[in-house]
Amino acid sequence: MNLKSERRGIHVDQSELLCKKGCGYYGNPAWQGFCSKCWREEYHKARQKQIQEDWELAERLQREEEEAYASSQSTQGAQSLTFSKFEEKKTNEKTRKVTTVKKFFTASSRAGAKKAEIQEAKAPSPSINRQASIETDRVSKEFIEFLKTYHKPGQDIYKQCKLFLDTMNHKRDLSIEEQSECAQDFYQNVADKLQTRWKVPPEKVEKAMDQIEKYIMTRQYKYVFCPETTDDEKKDLAVQKRIRALHWVTPQMLCVPVNEEIPEVSDMVVKAITDIIEMDSKRVPRDKLACITKCSKHIFNAIKITKNEPASADDFLPTLIYIVLKGNPPRLQSNIQYITRFCNPSRLMTGEDGYYFTNLCCAVAFIEKLDAQSLNLSQEDFDRFMTGQTSPKKQESDSFSPDVCLGVKQMCKSLDLLSQLNERQERIVSEAKKLEKDLIDWTDGITKEVEDIVEKYPLEIKPKSQALAAIDSENVENDKLPPPLQPQVYAG
């Protein structure tokens, strides 16, 4: 398969990142494309609509009850049957309406919420508990020191935070969506009080909200991150499996404008992967967002070095997808859901943090829906690559267009070298098996020949003959030796 010289790049219009209601803030796939503010408005509208439907249902049930009672007076024998049917119908109606509001917004929520005892069943190791306790104490001290600069408002803020934590401890049996709603309401109320009642300057309000979020979520992290009442863990495993299956995707297929042959670019790519993986080690939503922002800035720097010009949004998203595929961050969906549910909404709606986070959500959505058309491949090739039957082959040298970058050529050379090494390895394995067979045959042949010779010429062991005595040994025979020769002198 030859790579095409012309490819359809991954393009996302900036308007698609914004709230689909047109308020100007960034949207979020987890909020059905709305921003935090519009999502809450839609949620309240749906909840009010559900309340109205519940009232109408109650009135209808009351009328049916009265009619059933009136009809039961005419026939005493049919009273029990009519009332039992009415009770069954009433029970079915009540059961049907219980999860209507949740299903309106959450497509994959589990039926019912488990209690806090079930959540605490998977207790972490003592060392992890000690580490979390140390971090919690440190964050608490930093939060108290920070509030001292706010004087009287600081005391009220601390009381509000303690009251919120106590309330959340008594609401462990609520669904994660309801706990998220409580947290978002708390953020909004505290921010309004800081601006209106306590007259805190806007620049200090943002710092205060960051510290409040850090203090609150450090304490709540183990309860609200990837809880067992959700399918976050299942989504994490599905995304990881999907990314592993896409290991064969190359930067050229995604039109990634990054040349990793350049040492500086390669270093930026490694840093970006490190940052996106490090996100899982953070406990505060703002810190997780900071990892995403650092990763994105390294991506922009890598593109800028490669192209010698500032990177565009159309360059950024494909590169971010490539980084996610190459890094395969742990618990990716859980981290995204955690940030969405419990981060200060102002950070997700505006600023560079909100922009980068929205792009990450788009990248994950693209990976989940990636198909042959997205990579400009035939369905047959895509299926073979996904099943591991084959891998993308190198591009022929005569098919390169003049504007193909050095990275594509180097990639093709590397693929060709890998193919040659694979053939060489298969040949060596075949020769090694043949040599092993020859050695076994040779050993068997030699053994058979030796056995035949021994059978034909049996070995006869003769008695040991007496050894000759040494000249200087002490024995009787030495006495019969002639005397030694004497030197003779001849007169000259």
C-alpha positions in Angstrom: 0.0 0.0 0.0 1.4 3.4 -1.0 0.8 6.4 1.1 -1.1 9.1 -0.8 0.6 12.4 -1.4 -2.6 14.3 -0.8 -4.3 13.7 2.4 -7.4 15.1 4.1 -6.2 16.7 7.3 -8.0 16.5 10.6 -9.8 19.8 10.8 -12.1 21.1 13.5 -13.7 24.5 13.1 -13.2 26.7 16.1 -16.9 27.3 16.2 -17.3 23.6 16.9 -15.4 24.0 20.2 -17.7 26.7 21.4 -21.0 26.2 23.2 -23.7 25.1 20.7 -26.1 27.6 22.3 -24.0 30.5 21.0 -23.0 32.1 24.4 -19.4 32.4 23.4 -17.9 30.0 26.0 -16.2 26.7 25.3 -18.5 23.6 25.2 -17.8 20.1 26.3 -18.8 16.7 24.9 -19.7 15.6 28.4 -22.2 18.4 28.6 -23.7 17.6 25.2 -21.8 20.4 23.6 -23.0 23.0 26.1 -20.8 25.1 28.3 -21.1 24.7 32.1 -23.6 27.6 32.4 -25.9 26.6 29.6 -25.7 23.0 30.7 -27.0 23.9 34.1 -29.8 25.9 32.6 -30.8 23.0 30.4 -30.6 20.7 33.4 -32.8 22.9 35.5 -35.3 23.2 32.6 -35.4 19.4 32.2 -35.8 19.0 36.0 -38.7 21.5 36.1 -40.3 19.8 33.2 -40.0 16.5 35.0 -41.5 18.0 38.2 -44.5 19.2 36.1 -44.9 15.8 34.6 -44.8 14.2 38.1 -47.6 16.6 39.2 -49.7 15.7 36.2 -49.0 12.0 36.8 -50.1 12.4 40.5 -53.3 14.1 39.4 -54.0 11.4 36.9 -53.4 8.7 39.4 -55.7 10.5 41.9 -58.5 10.6 39.3 -58.0 6.9 38.4 -58.1 6.1 42.1 -61.4 7.9 42.5 -62.9 6.2 39.5 -61.7 2.8 40.6 -63.2 3.4 44.1 -66.5 4.5 42.5 -66.7 1.5 40.3 -65.8 -0.8 43.1 -68.9 0.3 45.0 -71.2 -1.2 42.3 -69.6 -4.7 42.4 -68.2 -5.8 45.7 -66.7 -8.9 44.2 -64.7 -7.0 41.7 -63.3 -4.5 44.2 -60.2 -6.5 45.1 -59.3 -7.2 41.5 -59.8 -3.6 40.4 -57.8 -2.2 43.3 -55.0 -4.7 42.7 -54.7 -3.7 39.0 -54.8 -0.1 40.0 -51.9 -0.6 42.5 -49.9 -2.5 39.9 -50.4 0.3 37.4 -49.5 2.9 39.9 -46.3 1.1 40.9 -45.3 0.8 37.2 -45.9 4.5 36.6 -43.8 5.5 39.6 -41.0 3.1 38.7 -40.9 4.4 35.1 -40.5 8.0 36.1 -37.7 7.6 38.7 -34.7 7.9 36.4 -36.2 10.1 33.7 -34.1 13.2 34.6 -30.9 11.2 34.8 -31.5 9.4 31.5 -32.1 12.8 29.8 -28.5 13.7 30.3 -26.6 10.5 31.2 -26.7 7.8 28.5 -24.6 5.2 30.3 -25.4 5.6 34.0 -25.8 2.5 36.1 -29.1 1.7 37.6 -29.1 2.8 41.2 -26.3 4.3 43.3 -24.1 2.2 45.6 -23.6 3.3 49.2 -20.4 4.7 50.7 -19.6 1.3 52.3 -19.3 -0.2 48.8 -17.1 2.6 47.6 -14.8 2.1 50.6 -14.5 -1.7 50.0 -11.5 -1.1 47.8 -9.5 0.5 50.5 -6.0 1.7 49.5 -2.8 0.4 51.1 -1.7 2.0 54.4 1.2 3.7 52.7 -1.2 5.4 50.2 -3.5 6.4 53.1 -0.6 8.0 55.0 0.6 9.8 51.9 -2.9 11.2 51.2 -3.2 12.2 54.8 0.1 14.1 54.7 -0.9 15.8 51.6 -4.4 16.7 53.0 -2.8 18.2 56.1 -0.4 20.2 54.0 -3.1 21.6 51.8 -5.2 22.5 54.8 -2.4 24.5 56.4 -1.7 26.3 53.1 -5.5 27.1 52.8 -5.7 28.5 56.3 -2.6 30.6 55.7 -4.0 31.9 52.4 -7.3 32.8 54.0 -5.6 34.9 56.7 -4.9 37.5 54.0 -8.6 37.9 53.5 -9.3 38.7 57.2 -13.1 38.6 57.8 -14.1 37.1 54.4 -11.5 34.4 55.0 -13.3 33.2 58.1 -16.6 33.0 56.3 -15.0 31.2 53.4 -13.5 28.6 55.7 -16.9 28.1 57.4 -18.6 27.7 54.1 -16.0 25.1 53.0 -16.3 23.1 56.2 -20.1 23.1 55.9 -19.9 21.9 52.3 -17.5 19.1 53.2 -19.8 18.0 56.1 -22.7 18.1 53.7 -20.9 16.0 51.1 -19.9 13.4 53.7 -23.6 12.9 54.4 -24.4 12.6 50.7 -22.2 9.7 49.8 -25.2 7.7 48.5 -26.0 10.3 45.9 -25.1 9.7 42.3 -21.9 11.3 41.0 -24.0 13.7 38.8 -25.8 14.9 41.9 -22.5 15.4 43.8 -21.1 17.3 40.9 -24.2 19.5 40.9 -23.7 20.2 44.6 -20.0 21.2 43.9 -20.9 23.4 41.0 -23.6 25.2 43.1 -21.0 25.7 45.9 -18.5 27.2 43.5 -21.1 29.6 42.1 -22.4 30.7 45.5 -18.9 31.3 46.9 -17.9 33.3 43.8 -21.0 35.4 44.0 -20.4 36.1 47.7 -16.8 37.1 47.1 -17.8 39.6 44.4 -21.0 41.0 45.9 -21.1 40.6 49.7 -17.3 40.7 50.5 -16.3 43.0 47.7 -13.2 41.1 46.7 -11.4 42.3 43.6 -11.8 40.1 40.5 -8.1 39.1 40.4 -8.3 37.9 44.0 -11.6 36.1 43.4 -9.8 33.8 40.9 -7.0 33.0 43.3 -9.5 32.4 46.1 -11.5 30.0 43.9 -8.4 28.1 43.0 -7.4 27.7 46.6 -11.0 26.7 47.5 -11.0 24.1 44.8 -7.7 22.7 45.9 -8.8 22.4 49.5 -12.2 20.9 48.7 -11.1 18.4 46.0 -8.0 17.2 47.9 -10.3 16.0 50.6 -13.0 14.6 48.3 -10.7 13.0 45.7 -10.8 9.4 46.9 -14.6 9.5 47.0 -15.4 11.2 43.7 -12.6 10.1 41.3 -13.7 7.1 39.3 -16.4 6.0 41.7 -17.8 2.5 41.5 -21.3 3.9 40.9 -20.2 5.0 37.4 -18.8 3.2 34.3 -15.7 5.4 34.2 -13.4 2.4 34.7 -15.1 0.5 31.9 -14.6 3.5 29.6 -10.9 3.7 30.6 -10.3 0.1 29.7 -12.2 0.6 26.4 -10.1 3.6 25.4 -6.8 1.9 26.4 -7.7 -1.1 24.3 -8.7 1.1 21.4 -5.4 3.0 21.6 -3.4 -0.2 21.7 -5.2 -1.5 18.6 -4.2 1.8 16.8 -0.5 1.4 17.5 0.2 1.2 13.8 -1.1 4.8 13.1 1.8 6.9 11.8 2.2 10.7 12.0 1.8 10.9 8.3 -1.6 9.3 8.4 -2.8 12.0 10.7 -1.0 14.7 8.8 1.1 15.6 11.9 3.4 18.5 11.0 6.2 17.3 13.4 9.6 16.0 12.4 11.0 13.9 15.2 14.3 13.6 13.4 15.1 17.1 14.8 16.5 16.6 18.3 14.6 19.6 19.8 11.3 18.4 18.3 11.9 14.9 19.6 12.5 16.3 23.1 9.3 18.4 22.9 7.3 15.3 21.9 8.7 13.3 24.9 7.9 16.2 27.3 4.3 16.4 25.9 3.8 12.7 26.4 5.2 12.9 30.0 2.9 15.8 30.8 -0.2 14.1 29.6 0.7 10.9 31.5 1.5 12.9 34.6 -2.1 14.2 34.7 -3.3 11.0 36.4 -1.0 11.6 39.4 -2.6 14.9 40.3 -5.5 15.2 42.7 -6.8 18.7 42.0 -8.8 19.4 38.8 -6.8 22.6 38.3 -3.5 20.7 38.5 -4.8 18.1 36.0 -5.7 21.0 33.7 -2.2 22.5 34.1 -0.7 19.2 32.8 -2.9 19.4 29.7 -1.9 23.0 29.2 1.9 22.2 29.5 1.5 19.3 27.1 -0.3 21.5 24.6 2.4 24.2 24.8 5.1 21.6 24.1 3.1 20.5 21.0 2.9 24.1 19.8 6.7 24.5 20.3 7.4 21.2 18.4 5.3 22.4 15.4 6.9 25.8 15.4 10.4 24.3 15.3 9.5 22.0 12.5 7.7 24.5 10.3 9.7 27.6 11.3 6.4 29.5 11.8 3.7 29.7 14.4 1.4 26.7 14.6 -2.2 26.9 13.7 -5.2 25.2 15.3 -5.4 22.8 12.3 -1.9 21.7 13.1 -2.5 21.4 16.9 -5.4 18.9 17.0 -3.8 16.2 14.8 -0.6 16.4 16.8 -2.5 16.2 20.1 -4.2 13.0 18.8 -0.8 11.6 17.9 0.5 12.4 21.4 -2.5 10.6 23.0 -2.0 7.6 20.8 1.7 7.4 21.5 1.4 8.0 25.2 -1.8 6.1 26.0 -2.4 8.0 29.3 -3.8 6.0 32.2 -7.4 6.4 33.2 -7.9 9.0 30.5 -11.7 9.0 30.6 -11.8 9.1 34.4 -9.6 12.2 34.5 -11.7 13.9 31.8 -14.9 13.1 33.7 -13.3 14.2 37.0 -12.3 17.6 35.6 -15.7 18.1 34.0 -17.6 17.3 37.1 -15.6 19.1 39.8 -13.4 21.7 38.2 -14.2 25.4 38.7 -16.5 26.0 35.7 -14.9 29.4 34.9 -11.7 27.6 33.9 -13.4 25.2 31.5 -15.5 28.0 29.9 -12.8 30.5 29.1 -9.0 30.9 28.8 -6.3 28.6 27.4 -7.1 25.9 29.9 -10.6 25.6 28.7 -9.4 25.7 25.0 -6.8 22.9 25.5 -9.2 20.8 27.5 -11.9 21.0 24.9 -9.4 20.0 22.2 -8.4 17.0 24.4 -12.0 15.9 24.6 -12.3 16.2 20.8 -9.1 14.2 20.4 -10.4 11.4 22.5 -13.8 11.5 20.7 -11.9 11.3 17.4 -9.9 8.2 18.6 -13.0 6.4 19.7 -14.6 7.0 16.2 -11.5 6.7 14.1 -12.2 4.7 10.9 -10.6 4.0 7.5 -12.0 7.2 6.0 -10.4 9.3 8.7 -7.0 8.0 7.7 -7.6 7.9 3.9 -7.3 4.1 3.9 -9.3 1.4 2.3 -11.6 -0.6 4.6 -9.6 -3.8 3.8 -6.3 -2.2 4.8 -7.8 -0.7 7.9 -9.2 -4.0 9.0 -5.9 -5.8 8.4 -4.0 -3.2 10.4 -6.5 -3.3 13.3 -6.3 -7.1 13.5 -2.5 -7.1 13.2 -2.3 -9.2 10.1 0.0 -6.6 8.4 1.5 -3.2 9.0 1.8 -0.1 6.7 4.5 -0.7 4.1 7.0 1.9 3.0 6.4 4.3 0.3 8.2 3.7 -3.0 11.0 6.2 -3.6 9.7 7.2 -7.0 6.3 8.1 -5.6 7.6 10.8 -3.3 6.3 14.3 -4.1 8.8 17.1 -3.9 7.2 18.6 -0.8 7.4 15.4 1.3 9.3 16.2 4.5 12.4 14.3 5.6 10.4 12.5 8.3 8.2 10.6 5.8 11.3 9.4 3.9 13.0 8.4 7.1 9.9 6.5 8.2 9.7 4.6 4.9 13.4 3.7 5.2 12.8 2.5 8.7 9.8 0.4 7.6 11.9 -1.1 4.8 14.7 -1.9 7.2 12.3 -3.6 9.6 10.9 -5.6 6.8 14.4 -6.8 5.8 15.2 -7.6 9.4 12.0 -9.6 9.7 12.9 -11.7 6.6 16.4 -12.2 7.9 15.1 -13.3 11.3 12.8 -15.8 9.7 15.6 -17.1 7.5 17.9 -17.5 10.6 15.3 -19.3 12.5 14.7 -21.7 9.7 18.5 -22.4 9.3 18.8 -22.8 13.1 16.0 -25.5 13.1 17.7 -27.2 10.2 21.1 -27.2 12.0 19.4 -28.6 15.1 18.0 -31.5 13.1 21.4 -32.1 11.5 23.1 -32.3 14.9 20.5 -34.7 16.2 20.9 -36.9 13.1 24.7 -36.8 13.3 24.7 -37.7 17.0 22.3 -40.6 16.4 24.5 -41.8 13.5 27.8 -41.7 15.5 26.1 -43.5 18.4 24.9 -46.3 16.1 28.4 -46.7 14.5 30.1 -47.0 17.9 27.6 -49.5 19.0 28.1 -51.6 15.8 31.9 -51.5 16.2 31.7 -52.5 19.9 29.4 -55.4 19.0 31.6 -56.6 16.2 34.9 -56.2 18.1 34.2 -56.8 21.7 36.8 -55.5 24.1 39.0 -58.2 25.9 40.6 -57.1 29.1 44.0 -58.9 29.7 45.6 -59.3 33.1 48.0 -56.6 34.0 51.7 -57.5 33.2 54.5 -57.0 35.8 56.2 -53.7 35.4 60.0 -53.6 34.8 62.1 -52.5 37.7 63.9 -49.3 37.6 67.6 -49.2 37.4 68.1 -47.3 40.6 65.5 -49.2 42.5 66.6 -51.3 45.5 66.2 -55.0 44.6 68.3 -58.1 44.5 68.8 -58.1 40.7 70.8 -54.9 40.9 73.6 -56.7 42.7 74.4 -58.7 39.6 75.2 -55.6 37.6 78.8 -55.1 36.5 80.9 -52.5 38.2 80.8 -49.1 36.8 83.4 -48.1 34.3 86.5 -46.3 35.6 88.1 -43.5 33.7 91.5 -44.3 32.2 94.4 -41.9 31.8 96.5 -42.3 28.7 100.1 -40.8 28.7 100.6 -38.5 25.9 
